[in-house]
């Protein structure tokens, strides 16, 4: 299908953003000062869940791009599954990152206080995964044929 060539760009974007976010989250976890509230690490795990949701959406887009046409009924079923996958992963990313933001906001005043740079970076990676997952979902749902 000619329209699915653009799915490779979307897949590459979502895969690279998710891997970059995972690396940033690991760095944030290692750079956290000694005595940081343990719930901050839980928030990082939730942000990581959002990054893995984006990773799964990218893998689904990659599989859709690499799909070799077979029986039309099976193709429609496959593309409908990928459409549901990217939508579900976007909703999972939104839920995981929203929970992570709520946890970070809940521990904001805990001992020792988190630096502003760590908070900004944590919220930035959460926003990046939500935006990229939304873009992946919208673009893939427009590119893939309806079942």
C-alpha positions in Angstrom: 0.0 0.0 0.0 1.5 3.3 -1.0 0.2 5.3 2.0 2.0 3.0 4.5 5.4 4.2 3.5 4.8 7.2 5.7 4.2 4.8 8.6 7.9 4.2 8.7 8.5 7.8 9.7 5.9 7.7 12.4 7.3 4.4 13.7 10.9 5.8 13.7 9.7 8.9 15.5 7.9 7.1 18.2 10.6 4.5 18.7 13.4 7.1 19.0 11.4 9.3 21.3 10.5 6.4 23.6 14.1 5.2 23.8 15.3 8.7 24.5 12.7 9.1 27.2 13.7 5.8 28.8 17.4 7.0 28.9 16.4 10.3 30.4 14.3 8.6 33.1 17.2 6.3 34.0 19.5 9.3 34.2 16.9 11.1 36.4 16.7 8.1 38.7 20.5 7.9 39.0 20.9 11.7 39.5 18.3 12.0 42.2 19.9 13.2 45.5 20.3 10.8 48.3 17.3 10.6 50.5 14.8 11.4 47.7 11.3 10.3 48.5 10.8 6.8 47.2 7.6 7.8 45.5 9.7 9.9 43.1 11.1 6.6 41.8 7.6 5.3 41.5 6.7 8.3 39.4 9.7 7.6 37.2 8.4 4.1 36.8 5.0 5.4 35.7 6.7 7.8 33.2 8.6 4.7 32.0 5.3 2.9 31.5 4.2 5.8 29.3 7.5 5.4 27.3 6.9 1.7 26.9 3.4 2.4 25.7 4.8 4.7 23.0 7.4 2.0 22.2 4.6 -0.5 21.6 2.7 1.9 19.4 5.9 2.4 17.3 6.4 -1.3 17.0 2.8 -1.6 15.8 3.4 1.1 13.2 6.5 -0.6 12.1 4.7 -3.9 11.6 1.9 -2.1 9.7 4.5 -0.6 7.3 6.2 -4.0 6.8 2.9 -5.8 6.1 2.9 -7.8 2.9 -0.5 -7.8 1.3 -2.2 -11.2 1.6 -5.9 -12.0 1.6 -7.9 -8.8 1.8 -10.0 -10.0 4.7 -6.9 -10.8 6.8 -5.4 -7.4 5.8 -8.4 -5.6 7.0 -8.4 -7.5 10.3 -4.6 -6.9 10.8 -4.9 -3.1 10.1 -8.0 -2.9 12.4 -5.9 -4.5 15.1 -3.0 -2.0 14.6 -5.5 0.9 14.7 -6.9 -0.4 18.0 -3.3 -0.9 19.3 -2.1 2.7 18.7 -5.3 4.1 20.2 -5.0 1.9 23.3 -1.3 2.7 23.7 -2.1 6.5 23.5 -4.7 6.1 26.2 -2.3 4.0 28.3 0.4 6.7 27.9 -2.0 9.4 29.0 -3.1 7.4 32.0 0.4 6.4 33.1 1.9 9.9 32.6 -1.0 11.6 34.4 -0.5 9.3 37.4 3.2 10.0 37.3 2.6 13.8 37.3 0.1 13.4 40.2 2.7 11.5 42.2 5.4 14.0 41.6 3.1 16.9 42.6 2.1 15.0 45.7 5.7 14.6 46.9 6.9 18.1 45.8 7.4 19.3 49.4 8.9 16.1 50.7 12.4 15.9 52.2 14.7 16.8 50.5 12.9 18.9 47.9 13.4 18.0 44.3 15.2 20.5 42.2 13.3 22.6 39.7 15.5 21.1 36.9 14.5 17.6 37.8 10.8 18.5 38.0 10.9 20.3 34.6 12.7 17.4 33.0 10.3 14.9 34.4 7.3 16.9 33.2 8.9 17.5 29.8 9.4 13.8 29.2 5.8 13.1 30.3 4.5 15.7 27.9 6.8 14.4 25.1 5.5 10.9 25.4 1.9 12.0 25.5 2.2 14.3 22.5 4.2 11.7 20.4 1.8 8.9 21.3 -1.1 11.2 20.2 0.6 12.0 17.0 1.3 8.3 16.3 -2.3 7.4 17.0 -3.8 10.1 14.9 -1.5 9.6 11.9 -1.6 5.8 12.0 -5.4 5.8 12.3 -5.6 8.1 9.2 -3.0 6.1 7.2 -4.4 2.6 7.9 -7.4 1.5 5.9 -10.6 1.1 8.0 -11.8 -2.4 8.6 
